[in-house]
Amino acid sequence: MEVEGGEKYRTEHAEAGKPVWESLAEFSTNQILPIIKIQLFMENPGLLSLDDNKLGKLSLQIDPTFNKTNWWIDMIKSKYTSNEQLKVKLDVRMEKPQNLKMCGWCYAREKNVWKTWKRRYYALVQ
């Protein structure tokens, strides 16, 4: 697991017969809209194995109002995965900074730089 521009966090091992584990990762970032990247690997048991097999990956873009607990999400499978479905149960929370008063998506345009209407993310910091 990693947050864009931050450090990586590696979870503990889980047996293939019982692929269930609980792990907590806390990240701190200065970005308003961070991207969380989660990758699931299978360890190669051989002596000469250099790389682990990637089973799936997932990218989430969250904002300060994002707060979802215990929800199942499908991972994007790699081409070597034989499983029909690859789901992960996540619990994601983001603490809002104290100086952030309001934030959200809004359609906006400007006379000089942005000539067309686009959906942009605004944050009111005080």
C-alpha positions, 0 to 999 in steps of 0.5 A: 500500500502506498499514498502518492508521493509517500512511503510504501507499507508492506503487510504481513504474510497470509497463507494461501489456504486462509487468505484473510488478514487485517492490517493497518496503514497510516499515511500523512500527506500534504495533498488535498486529493491523494491517490491510494495505490494497493497491490496484491502479490503472491510470493514465489516459493522457489529458491531462484525466484526473483520477483513476486507474482502480482495478482491485482492492483487498485487505485483510489482517489479520495478527498477530505470528505471521504469516509467509507467503512467495511466496503468490498471493492473489485481489484484490477486483475493482472493477466496471470491471475486465474481467479474469477473475482478478486475482491478486497474489503477496505476501511478508508478514513481521511482526517480533514485538516483544521484550516480547511473550511470547505472543499468540493467539486465545482464547474468553473471557467476563467477569462484568460487561462481556462476558456472552457467550463471544466469540473475542478476541485476547490478548497477554501483554506483559512 
